[in-house]
Amino acid sequence: MKHEWKLSSLDLFSLGMVIEGAWVYSKCPDVDVLKGTLDRLLNCYPHLRDGYYNEESKSIEWDDTIRRPAAFEVRSEPALSASCLSANANAVWGIARKYDIKGFKKGRVAPFSATLVKLKDGVVLYVQCAHAVMDGHSFYALVRQWASLCRGEGITPMSIDQTLLPSPDAFSKEDALKAVQDSGWCRMKGKALLSMLFNLIRSNAIKYTYETEVGQQEIASLKESCDVGTNAVLSAMAAKKLFAQLPDKECFKAIFVADLRGHFPGIGNDFFGNFSQALPLGDEFAVSGHIGELAGRIEHRLRTILSSDEPEKMLRLSACASRYGLPYFYFDATDMNCPNPGTIYINNQLKFRACEIDFGNGYPLYAYPNRLSDMVKLWQPVSGGPVQIIYGGFAARLMRAASAACRKNG
């Protein structure tokens, strides 16, 4: 029987992107166990193993009478050690094979692939997938389920029911247009659209990142003194560090990548697919002032939005705006990935606990995030270790230039 997994507007937005991760382990999991459990895992998600993208129908299609082997490769790099690949992103990604995203879009490559590279004294596990079929929540949940099966534990498959997603026909085109205009969405056409695309291309061309580490003791101290959570503390730190390099900026806006499971009817924590979206906080935040005050305002605003029906309304309207090709966006996308940003975009990936994924021989020595050019990522590579604030694109360029100037001036 033939099956179809229809891509939503959220999926199509990520069509050309790859979501991936890399884990360095000191001990090699049993290869046969890895292969066998991966096959069992993908039985629960057949579109990842057996499906191919159809551009005409905008869907992943597969035939359950045709079962393909999982895309899992094992190879060796005996000259490399696990220690030399820990905290060395260039080295780790330098030996990784790129996921063929063009092949996926042309219907030649399945959405999921994994590679195990055996080292002199350990392994690196790479998992690479088409972002069009999953967000970070689903990606890390999938890898975690694979690890659970390797440890001999059971799993509960996630839901792959795309009919639960917001309907792109909930509004007529006329009603959708009126709603986005009444909601104050930004018109993205002509000069604004060209500016956004130009800066996005330039930002993505900046391949390096800039990382700063924050120790657990400092985080705990700030959380206690400010009475806020980890996300707010680190986001406030990231913003203050960035806008310190832009002295003309007195205020800034903030956008967070938010997992909106639980904020839309029928979409729970077990939904597999794309359901994370950029969430603008709306308010402007002063650059000056104590970090605790800024963290408090960020946390209050986030909680206020997430406890309202605003995310649900935004999701419904976004699906319709995309369906009708309306030239509007719900925040000013020209103001972040640019040389002189007035908005900071933060993707907090700490909640995925990637550094604690255990395939049976303990936690990884080091976990690497995806290489998507988020303006700011929050990441923890080692369990119990410092948290990294990772700047990408133009933000990385600003931070690197400031660091170089600081070193030059002694």
N, C-alpha and C positions, 0 to 999 in steps of 0.2 A: 504494500500500500504506500502511496506517495503522501508526503507530509509537507507542510509549509509553515514556516515561522516568519511572520510578517514583521518587517522592521518598522519601528515607530519613528516619529520625528526626532526623538532623543537619540535613537540608534543611528539614523541617517546623518545627524550632526557629527557623529564620531566615525563616519564611514572610512575615512582615510587614515585613522589613527590606530596605533598598536598599544595595547596595555600589556605590560610585562613585569617580571620580577626576576631577581637572581639571588640565590642563597648559597653561601659557602659553608660546607660542613666538614668537620674533621674526620668523620667516618662515613664510609660509603654504604648507603642502604643496599640491601640485596636487589640486584637488577631484575631478577625474575619476579620478585615481589612487587617492585615498582611497576613493571609492565602489567602484571596480572591485576593489580588493584586499579591501575589507570583504566584498563579495559572495563572493569566492573563499574568504575565511577562514570565513565562516558556512556555506559548503558543507560544511565539516568538522564543523560543530556545528549541524545543521539545527534542533535543538530550540530554539536561541536566536533564530532568525529566524522559523521557521514554526510553532513550537509555542505552545500556549496551555494554561494550567493548568486541570485538571478537578478541582474540589473533591471530587466523589463518589469518583473513583478515586485521588485524591491523586497525580496524575501530570501530566507535560507530554505533550500528545498532538499529533501532526501527521500529515499525509498527504503522502507524498513526490510525489504527482501534482499537488499545489498548492504552487507556489513563490511566496512573497511577497517584495516588495522589503525590503531591510534598513531598519530604522528609523534613518535617517540624515538629519539636518536641517542645512541651511546657512543662516545668517542673518548680519546685519551690525549692528555697533554702532560706527559710524564716529567717534563723539565720544569713544570711550574708547581709551586707549593701553595697550600691553603693560606699560609701566613702572608705570602706576597700578593694574594688576591683579596685580602681583607683590607678594607679602607683604601682601595685602589680601584676606583670606578673605571678609569681608562683601561686598566689591564683586564678587568672582568668583562667589560663589554667589548673589548678588543678581540677576544677569542670567541665571542658569541656569533652565531650565524643570524643574520637579520631575518625577521619574519617577513615573508613575501606579501606585503599588503596589496601591492598591485595585482598579484596573482589571485588574492582573495576577491578583490573587486571585479576581476574578470571571470570569476567562477571556477578557478583552477585549483585553489588551495582551501583546505578546510579551516574553520575558525580557530582551532586549537592546535598548539604544538608544544612539545617539551624536549629538552635536551639535557642529558647527564654527561658532564665532562669529568673524567677521572684524572686526578692530579697525582703528584708524587706522594702526597700524604693526606688526601682528602678528595672532595668532589665539589663541583659547582653544579647546581640544578637551575636551569633556566625554564621558565614557563612564559610563553608568548602567545597572545591571542588578538584577534580582531576586536578592537574596542566597540565596534558596532553591535556586538552581541552581549556585552557585559560592562558594568562599571566596576569601580574599585571594590565595592562591597561584595559583588558577586565573584569577582576574580579571586580575592583572598579567601572567601568562603569556599570556593571550589578547591583551591590548593589545600586549604585546611582539611577538607573532606578527604582528599587524596591521602594526606598524612594520617588521618584517623584510620582509614582502611589499611594502610601499611602497618599500623600498630595493632591491627587485629580488632579494631572497634567497629561498631556499626554506624551508619549515617542515615539521616532523614533527607531524601532528595528535596531540593528547592523546587518551587513552582516555576514552570516555564510557559505559563498561560498569558500570552500577549493580549488577549481580549480584556484583561483586567485594566489595561492602560487607558488614560483619558481619550475619549473619542475625538477624532479630528473634525467631526461633523456636529459637535454639540451646539455650535453657533452657526448661523448663516454668515456668509461673507460680509454682508452689510452690518450685521450685529457685531461681528468680531472686530471689524474696522472701527466702529463707534466705541466699543469697549476699550480697545488699546489706546485710542485717542483720549478718551475720558480718564484713563488710568495714567496718562502722562508718559507713555512709552516713547522712546527716542526714534525718530524717523531716520532710518539707515538707507540713504539713497544718495546718488551722485557723489559729491565731494566727501561726505562723511563716510560712505561705504568704501570709497577708494582709499581714504586715509587709514581706515581700520585694516583693510587688506594689505596695504603697503607696509604698515607697521608690524602686522602679524608675520609677514614674510621676513622682514628684517629681524624681528625678535627671534623667530624660529631658526634663523641662520646663525645665531649666537649659540654655539654648541656647549660652551663651558657653563658651569654653575659657580656660585659663590656660597660657601657654607660657613656658618658660625655655630658653635656648640654651646648648649646651656646645660649645666650639670643638674642632677636630680636635687641636690641640696638647695641650690638657688631657686629652682622651680617650687619646691616645697615651702621655702621661706616666703616667697612672693604670694603663693596661694594662701598661706596662713595670714599674712599681714594684710592682704587685699580682700580676703574672703571671696575669692572667685576660683573658677576651675582652670585646669591646665591650658585648655584651648585659648581662653581669654588672655591669660598671662603671656603665653608665647606669641599670640597674635599682636598684642600690644607692643611687645619687644620688637617683633619683626617690623611693625609699622614705624616705630620710633627710630630704629636703626636706618631704615630706608629713607624716611623723609628728613632725617638729619643731613642727608646729602643734597637736599633740595631746599635751600634756605628761603626761597621765595614762597614756599608752601606753608600757609598758616593753618590750613584745614585739609582734610582728606576724606574720601569716602572708602567704604570697605565692602567687599563682596566675598562670600564664603561658599565653597563647594559643600552643599548639604545633601545628605542622604535623606530623601523625602519618603522613604518607607514609613508607614504609620501615619502619614499626613494626607493620605488619599484613600477613599473607601475601597476596600478589597486588596490593597497593596500592603502586605505585611513584611516582616523582617525576612521571611523565607522566599520572597520574590526574586527570581533570577533574571537578570537583564540589566538594562540601563534605567535607573530611577534616581540618579543623583543630578542635581542641577545647581547652577550658580544662583546664590541667594543674596541680592543686594540688601544692605542694612538700611538704606535710605538716608539716615542722618549723616551730617558731617561731624567729624571728630577733630578736635584741636590737636595740633602737633605738640604744642607746649603742654606743660603740666606733668604731674606725677604719673608714673606708669600704672600705679594702682587705680587711679581715677579713670584712665583710659580703658584699662582692662574691665573695670566695673561697668562702664557704659557699653562696651562691646557685648559683654555677657548679658546685660539687661535687654539690649536691643534684640539679640539673637533669640533669647527666651520669649520675648514678646511676640516676635514674628512667628516662631515655631509653635506657639500655643494658640495662634489665631487661625482663621480659615484662609489667610493670605496665600500660603503655599499651594493649597488646592485650587484656588482661583487662578493663580499664575500658571499652574500646570495645564488646566483646562484651556485657558486662553492661548498659551504657547502652542499647544497642539493644533488649534484652529488657525492661528496666525501662520504657522508653518504650512499647513494644508493649503491655504489660499495664497501663499506667497506674499503676504503683506510685508511691506518694507519697513517694519517696526521691530524694535527690540526693547526688552523691558529694563535695560540699563544702558548707559553710555559706554559702549565697547571701545570707543576711540580714546578713552581716558586712562587706560591701564597699561597695555603692552606698547608703550611708546617711550621716547627718550625723556620726557618730562611728565611723568604720570601724576594724576591727582586722585587716583583710585588704586587701592591695593587689593589684589586677588589672592586669596589664601586657600590652599587645599590641605586640610589637616588629615594626614594619613596615619596618625598615631593609633587611632581606634582599630585599625586592622591587625595590630599586634603581629606583624609579619616576622619580627625577630623572635617570635615564640612558636613558630611552626616546626613541629618535631615529627620526623618520619620514622622514629623508633630508636634513634641513636643520640638524642639530645637536641638542644636548641642550636641554631646555626651560629657559626663564628661571626658571621656578618651577613646582613640582609640589605639588598639594594632596591631602591624604589624604581618605578618606571621612569622612562626618559622623556615623558611629555613635558613640554616647556611651560609648566605652571609658573606664574610670577613668583609665588612663594609656596614651598612645601614644608610641612612639619613632619619629621621622620625620626624614628629611633632604629638605628642599625643593629644594636646589641642589647639584649635584654638586661635591664638594670643600669645601662650606661647612659651617657648624655643624650639629649635630644638635639637633632640638627634642624636649624632654620636654613632651608636651601632656597636661594634666590636663583631665578632663571631669566633668560632673555635680557631685556634692557635693564631690569633690576640687578641682575648679576654684573652687568657692565658697570653700573653706577657704584655698586659695593666694591667691586674689584679696583676701580679707579681710586676710590676713597682709601682703600687699604694700601695701595701703592703709594699714594701721596703721604699717608701717615708714616710709612716706613722711610720714605725719602727725607721727611722732616725730622726724623729721629724719634 
